[in-house]
Amino acid sequence: MKICCWICGGEGSNYEIPRGKNPDHTIGVCKSCYEEWCDKVKILIKKGGLRP
């Protein structure tokens, strides 16, 4: 299963970020979006509030 970027919707996400214990809830973020949004993404992951 190919995980698309959660932010831009592009395929080939470089980072797979698990949400909770269910692997189906894993989201992907591509490198450019991760670099652009990394601070926001990290904060959201820490708070557990990242929702597609």
ZIDARA-V188051 format. One line per field, one symbol per residue. phi: phi as a letter, one per 20 degrees, with the letter a starting at -180 (. if undefined). burial: + if it has 24 or more other ideal C-beta (glycine too) atoms within 12 Angstrom, else -. A space follows every 50 residues. Layout:
phi->???
burial->???
//
This chain:
phi->.eeeffednfemfedddfdmeeffefddcfgfffffdgfffffffgemde cf
burial->--+-+++-----+-+-+-+-------++++--++------+---+----+ --
//
